[in-house]
């Protein structure tokens, strides 16, 4: 082990660069390459040979296991590196002797952030639904989750990335900028959130260099994350949407859009087979391919799958949300395609409308909850309609 430590000491800067690249590479694979099939091949329809498509599909199906392995490798690598470098808890920022000093500076930073958030929130109060958020009952669970994730992110940013960047660069400014940029890139492709995390990451790095305390920074991170959820998400990120009574979208998603293997479909329509009835009913032929891992059955089982639609106007506003569900005639196994004629009721005003067609899963018993495949990462299809 002595020769390993001697090697690290002799090539400290090169090894620090390698470690930063290795850590960032693991995080990149975790976030982008593991779900590549879903966001690249399925959603963006990037052209790939079938053998590669099947390879990435297999990775995507086992994504939870693969991601767990990547996390274990990352933790083991960091522990090994810290052991070889003989970093103390104090150097890593895990300390309790200056909690008051560090906490006081973090509190000042939090007050400044709260003041800015309140000004933005009051100026754009029409975009914020604080009452709806509180009524959702998510506050306590998300606050505790935010504190845990805040500590984990600050440990990775400060105790791992910044500490090594300080060995790679001679100046503190370059180290702070490097760690902040890497922290921001991990929040791609959400551009507004990347901008926020770039500034916040630089602020936390400066506070870390002043006091070397990652505990107080973790608490600050969790508190700020909650502020962003409550006040700033609807204003500075990408908007707040309510899909149903118990769903609140903070629009704080990072990385590619997530999808679940049990909810995946490929939907197409035949424009030549759209039939218009004088009463306003429009018949649309939909080709639905089961890309998921489960069968679709409209007649048996506790959960049953159907085709349904939302009616939208020319500006994308919802005209009609809850509409009839059309069953599949037979069971549709994974990989199979079914052709279904659905009937869309459209206003008789001659305006342009769209039917957003999607597969839905309905619980037959109990709450009879309906789950749209779209909200599990599947792609719906938008059918243009011109009412008579």
C-alpha positions in Angstrom: 0.0 0.0 0.0 3.0 2.3 0.6 3.9 2.3 -3.1 0.3 3.2 -4.0 0.5 6.2 -1.7 3.9 7.1 -3.1 2.5 6.9 -6.7 -0.5 9.1 -5.7 1.9 11.7 -4.1 4.1 11.8 -7.2 1.3 12.2 -9.7 -1.2 14.0 -7.6 -2.5 16.4 -10.3 -2.8 13.8 -13.0 -4.6 11.4 -10.7 -6.9 14.2 -9.5 -7.8 14.9 -13.2 -8.4 11.2 -13.8 -10.6 10.9 -10.7 -12.7 13.9 -11.7 -13.2 12.4 -15.2 -13.9 9.0 -13.8 -16.5 10.2 -11.3 -18.2 12.5 -13.9 -18.2 9.6 -16.4 -19.9 7.3 -13.9 -22.5 9.9 -13.2 -23.0 10.5 -17.0 -23.5 6.8 -17.6 -25.9 6.6 -14.7 -28.0 9.5 -15.9 -27.8 9.3 -19.7 -26.5 6.0 -21.0 -28.5 3.6 -18.9 -31.9 5.1 -20.1 -30.5 5.7 -23.6 -33.0 3.4 -25.2 -36.0 5.3 -23.8 -35.0 8.9 -24.5 -32.9 8.3 -27.6 -34.1 5.3 -29.6 -37.7 5.4 -28.5 -38.6 9.0 -27.9 -36.2 10.7 -30.4 -36.3 7.8 -32.8 -32.5 7.9 -33.4 -31.6 5.4 -36.1 -29.8 2.4 -34.6 -29.2 -1.1 -35.8 -31.6 -3.6 -34.3 -28.8 -5.4 -32.4 -27.8 -2.2 -30.7 -31.4 -1.2 -30.1 -32.0 -4.5 -28.4 -28.8 -4.1 -26.4 -29.8 -0.7 -25.0 -33.3 -2.0 -24.5 -31.9 -4.8 -22.3 -29.9 -2.3 -20.3 -33.0 -0.1 -19.8 -35.0 -3.0 -18.5 -32.3 -3.7 -15.9 -31.7 0.0 -15.2 -32.3 -0.2 -11.5 -29.8 -3.0 -10.9 -27.2 -1.4 -13.2 -27.6 2.0 -11.5 -27.2 0.4 -8.1 -23.9 -1.2 -9.3 -22.7 2.2 -10.6 -23.5 3.8 -7.2 -21.6 1.1 -5.4 -18.6 1.5 -7.7 -18.7 5.2 -7.2 -18.8 4.9 -3.4 -16.1 2.3 -3.3 -13.9 4.4 -5.6 -14.3 7.5 -3.4 -13.6 5.5 -0.2 -10.5 4.0 -1.7 -9.2 7.3 -3.0 -9.8 9.0 0.4 -8.0 6.2 2.2 -5.0 6.3 -0.1 -4.8 10.1 0.2 -5.3 9.8 4.0 -8.0 12.6 4.0 -9.3 13.3 7.5 -12.9 14.0 8.3 -12.0 17.6 8.9 -10.5 17.9 5.4 -13.6 16.5 3.9 -15.8 18.9 5.8 -17.4 16.4 8.2 -16.9 18.3 11.4 -18.9 19.6 14.4 -16.5 22.1 16.0 -17.5 25.0 13.8 -21.2 24.3 13.3 -22.2 27.7 14.8 -19.8 29.7 12.6 -20.5 27.9 9.4 -24.3 27.7 10.2 -24.5 31.4 10.8 -23.0 32.1 7.3 -25.3 29.6 5.7 -28.2 31.2 7.5 -27.3 34.6 6.0 -27.1 33.0 2.6 -30.5 31.4 3.0 -32.1 34.7 4.1 -30.7 36.4 1.0 -32.0 33.6 -1.2 -35.4 33.7 0.5 -35.6 37.5 0.0 -34.9 37.1 -3.7 -37.4 34.2 -4.0 -40.1 36.2 -2.2 -39.6 39.2 -4.5 -39.8 37.0 -7.6 -42.8 35.2 -6.1 -44.7 38.4 -5.3 -43.9 39.8 -8.7 -45.2 36.7 -10.5 -47.7 35.5 -7.9 -50.2 34.4 -10.7 -47.8 31.6 -11.6 -47.5 30.1 -8.0 -49.9 27.9 -6.2 -48.6 27.6 -2.7 -52.0 26.7 -1.3 -52.2 23.8 -3.7 -48.8 22.6 -2.8 -49.5 22.6 1.0 -52.8 20.8 0.4 -51.0 18.1 -1.5 -49.5 16.9 1.8 -46.0 16.4 0.4 -44.2 19.0 2.4 -42.9 16.8 5.3 -41.7 13.9 3.2 -40.1 16.2 0.6 -38.3 18.3 3.3 -36.7 15.2 4.8 -35.8 13.9 1.4 -34.4 17.3 0.5 -32.1 17.3 3.5 -30.7 13.9 2.7 -30.2 14.6 -0.9 -28.8 18.0 0.0 -26.1 16.5 2.2 -25.3 13.8 -0.5 -25.0 16.4 -3.2 -22.9 18.8 -1.2 -20.6 16.0 -0.1 -20.1 15.0 -3.7 -19.7 18.6 -4.8 -17.4 19.8 -2.0 -15.7 16.8 -0.3 -15.1 15.0 -3.6 -15.0 17.3 -6.6 -13.8 20.6 -5.1 -11.2 18.9 -2.9 -9.7 17.3 -6.0 -10.1 20.4 -8.1 -8.0 22.2 -5.5 -5.2 19.8 -6.1 -5.6 20.0 -9.9 -5.5 23.8 -10.0 -3.2 26.2 -8.2 -5.9 28.9 -7.8 -9.0 28.6 -5.8 -11.1 30.5 -8.4 -10.4 27.8 -11.0 -11.3 25.1 -8.6 -14.6 26.8 -7.6 -15.5 27.4 -11.3 -14.7 23.8 -12.2 -16.7 22.2 -9.5 -19.6 24.6 -10.1 -19.7 23.9 -13.8 -19.6 20.2 -13.2 -22.4 20.5 -10.7 -24.4 22.6 -13.2 -23.9 20.0 -16.0 -25.4 17.3 -13.8 -28.7 19.2 -14.0 -28.8 19.1 -17.8 -30.9 19.6 -19.9 -33.0 21.9 -17.7 -31.3 25.1 -18.8 -32.9 27.4 -16.1 -32.1 24.9 -13.4 -28.5 24.6 -14.7 -28.2 28.4 -14.4 -29.5 28.3 -10.8 -27.2 25.5 -9.7 -24.2 27.1 -11.3 -24.6 30.2 -9.1 -25.7 28.2 -6.0 -22.8 25.7 -6.5 -20.3 28.6 -6.6 -21.8 30.1 -3.5 -21.6 26.8 -1.6 -18.0 26.2 -2.8 -17.0 29.6 -1.4 -18.7 28.9 1.9 -17.0 25.5 2.0 -13.6 27.1 1.5 -14.3 29.5 4.3 -15.3 26.9 6.9 -14.8 23.4 5.6 -18.2 22.2 6.9 -20.3 20.1 4.5 -23.0 19.4 7.2 -24.3 23.0 7.3 -24.1 23.2 3.5 -26.2 20.1 3.3 -28.9 21.7 5.4 -28.7 24.9 3.4 -29.0 22.8 0.2 -32.1 21.0 1.5 -33.8 24.3 2.6 -33.1 26.0 -0.8 -34.3 23.0 -2.7 -37.6 23.3 -0.8 -37.8 27.0 -1.6 -37.3 26.3 -5.2 -40.0 23.7 -5.1 -42.6 25.9 -3.4 -41.8 29.3 -4.9 -39.5 29.3 -7.9 -40.3 26.2 -9.8 -43.4 27.6 -11.6 -41.6 30.9 -12.4 -37.9 30.2 -13.2 -37.8 26.6 -14.4 -40.5 25.2 -16.8 -43.9 25.8 -15.3 -46.2 23.9 -12.9 -48.7 21.5 -14.2 -51.5 19.6 -12.5 -52.4 16.4 -14.2 -54.9 15.3 -11.5 -55.9 16.1 -8.0 -53.0 14.4 -6.3 -50.1 15.1 -8.7 -47.8 18.1 -8.4 -45.1 18.6 -11.0 -42.3 21.0 -9.9 -40.7 20.9 -13.3 -37.4 20.2 -11.5 -36.6 17.1 -13.6 -32.9 16.7 -14.5 -31.5 14.3 -17.0 -33.6 12.7 -19.8 -37.2 12.1 -19.5 -37.9 8.9 -17.5 -40.0 6.0 -18.6 -41.3 2.8 -17.1 -41.1 -0.5 -19.1 -44.6 -1.4 -18.1 -46.1 1.7 -19.8 -44.7 2.0 -23.3 -46.6 2.3 -26.7 -46.0 3.3 -30.2 -49.1 5.0 -31.6 -49.8 6.0 -35.2 -52.9 7.2 -37.1 -53.9 6.8 -40.8 -55.0 10.3 -42.1 -56.7 8.7 -45.1 -59.0 6.7 -42.8 -60.4 9.6 -40.7 -64.1 9.7 -41.3 -66.3 12.7 -40.3 -70.0 12.3 -39.4 -72.4 15.2 -39.8 -73.3 14.9 -36.1 -69.7 15.9 -35.1 -68.4 12.4 -34.5 -65.0 11.7 -36.1 -63.7 8.1 -36.5 -59.9 7.8 -36.3 -58.0 4.6 -37.0 -55.1 4.1 -34.5 -52.3 1.6 -34.9 -51.1 0.8 -31.4 -47.9 -1.3 -30.9 -47.2 -2.7 -27.4 -43.6 -1.7 -26.6 -44.0 -2.5 -22.9 -43.2 -5.7 -21.0 -46.8 -6.5 -20.1 -49.9 -7.6 -22.1 -52.7 -5.2 -22.8 -56.1 -6.7 -22.0 -59.4 -4.7 -22.0 -61.6 -7.6 -20.8 -59.7 -9.5 -18.0 -57.6 -8.8 -15.0 -57.6 -6.2 -12.2 -55.9 -3.6 -14.5 -57.2 -3.2 -18.0 -55.8 -1.2 -20.9 -57.8 1.0 -23.4 -57.4 3.8 -25.9 -58.7 7.2 -25.0 -58.1 10.8 -26.0 -58.1 14.4 -24.8 -59.6 17.0 -27.1 -57.5 20.1 -27.5 -58.1 23.4 -29.4 -55.7 25.0 -31.9 -53.7 26.6 -29.1 -53.2 23.3 -27.2 -55.8 24.1 -24.5 -57.9 21.2 -23.2 -61.5 21.3 -24.4 -62.5 17.9 -23.2 -60.4 15.8 -20.7 -62.4 12.7 -19.7 -63.6 10.9 -22.8 -64.8 7.4 -23.6 -62.3 4.6 -23.5 -62.2 2.3 -26.5 -61.2 -1.4 -25.7 -58.8 -3.6 -27.6 -60.7 -6.4 -29.2 -58.1 -9.1 -28.2 -55.1 -9.3 -25.9 -52.1 -7.4 -27.3 -48.9 -9.1 -26.3 -45.5 -7.2 -26.1 -44.3 -6.5 -29.6 -47.7 -7.0 -31.2 -49.7 -4.3 -33.0 -53.5 -3.7 -32.8 -55.6 -1.5 -35.0 -58.5 0.3 -33.2 -61.1 2.7 -34.5 -61.9 5.3 -31.9 -64.7 7.9 -32.1 -63.9 11.5 -31.2 -66.7 14.0 -30.4 -65.7 17.5 -31.7 -67.6 20.8 -31.5 -69.6 21.8 -34.5 -68.0 25.2 -35.1 -65.6 24.5 -38.0 -62.5 25.3 -35.9 -59.3 23.3 -35.8 -59.0 20.8 -33.0 -56.7 18.0 -32.0 -57.2 14.6 -30.4 -54.3 13.6 -28.2 -54.7 9.8 -28.2 -53.0 7.6 -25.5 -53.2 4.2 -24.0 -54.7 4.2 -20.5 -54.6 1.6 -17.7 -57.7 1.5 -15.5 -58.1 -0.3 -12.1 -61.3 -2.3 -12.4 -62.0 -2.4 -8.7 -61.3 -0.1 -5.8 -60.6 3.5 -6.7 -60.9 2.7 -10.5 -57.9 4.9 -10.9 -56.9 5.7 -14.5 -53.2 6.0 -15.4 -52.2 7.6 -18.7 -49.2 6.0 -20.4 -48.0 9.6 -21.3 -47.3 10.3 -17.7 -45.1 7.2 -17.4 -42.9 8.3 -20.3 -44.8 6.9 -23.3 -45.5 8.9 -26.4 -49.1 9.9 -27.2 -50.1 10.9 -30.7 -51.7 14.2 -31.8 -54.4 13.8 -34.5 -55.5 17.0 -36.3 -59.2 17.3 -36.6 -61.4 19.8 -38.5 -64.9 19.7 -37.2 -67.7 20.1 -39.8 
